[in-house]
Amino acid sequence: MFVSYFTPLAVRNDPVGYQWVLYKQLQDIGSDNLAFLGDEAYLQDPADRVAGGHPSANPDWMQRASYRLPSLGALRSLKRFHIGGHVTQAVLDQRLGPNLAWRQIMRVPHQPLVALIRAGLSALQRQGEIEAILAWANCASLRVAADALDIPIIHCELGPTRAPGFRPTAYVDFSGVNGNTEAGLRYARFAAEGAALQSRTPMELLQALGWSGVIGRPTPSHETGLALQIPNDSNLVAYGNGFDNFELTQFARRTWRATELLMRPHPGYPVLPDPDIEIDTSPDAASFIGRAKRIMTVNSSVAFEAMLNEKPVVMLGECPFAVGGIHPRSLMPRVDAKSWLLWLNYICFGYLAPYAWVFEPDYLRFRLSRPSEAEILARHISYWG
């Protein structure tokens, strides 16, 4: 069976911030093959989520993420081990700010949490063999406990391409998501294997990933476009290398005048860090990308879309595809053009997985069998075409 784990900490002021993930897991994996490790608030009646207007019960998101609300009986039928929020309260009290506490939980083991996770996994093991733990955010305590019991962790997360503009992708990583990923190691393994991969042009990659917009290269009106992010996203909280939206704009202002910059706020957080920079009001990220000669961001997924559009990208934080960007000072590419194209193809067809598959037990078991990079590529390309 698979164990679904969520750290008992209110992320973005929501104690069940990953509720939709559990609903999707329960639908696709089934209660017979799924157990739950975390705060039992996640097992509350879905009718309460509807009544409270929780994002997990939003019909538009449910359609895009392709899941239905489960019955209360299905949730309650899960094998479970409760880990309440009290275990992370000491970290919150010490760090004061919720984001600072979350950053520490992601990066530093908290021994009381390690002990509870290990106890929970041991209890669930007595009810059936655990094939893997499914996690949607990094947690250093989970890593320590799982390693002690020799249980693999599959980290999953929404990928950089999403509906409705693209056929959606997802991350499937045995090391971490956003930061501490295995992207670099896997590309090195791909290179060492000498696996065959016919490079497609960026335009062909856009088409394979289902881009539904216009493909072209409009004349840029600005030197650099700044792609902002939600401040309490784990990308910035734990893996920004000290950069946030404010530091991003300050760094850009060292090189370019405000009139040479274009700033695109994240649609979920319209707060602006610099009133002197023009605000982008384009209907989508692709239009924004076309308005600038290059894109600069901490680690927004807009960077990946910019690469698909052959736009130079400065990435200041940790990210699985940061190596494909340009140097923040010299603005020169980190790799030569031929190597860059092969790497981009690998990221599209090797590292990223189809979102449609990351909840499927057969695919998860395929990845648990530790296939070669050639085998992963072949399976993924069978989906993308």
Order of alpha helices (4+ residues) and beta strands (2+ residues): beta-alpha-beta-alpha-alpha-alpha-beta-alpha-alpha-alpha-beta-alpha-beta-beta-alpha-alpha-beta-alpha-alpha-beta-beta-alpha-beta-alpha-beta-alpha-beta-alpha-alpha
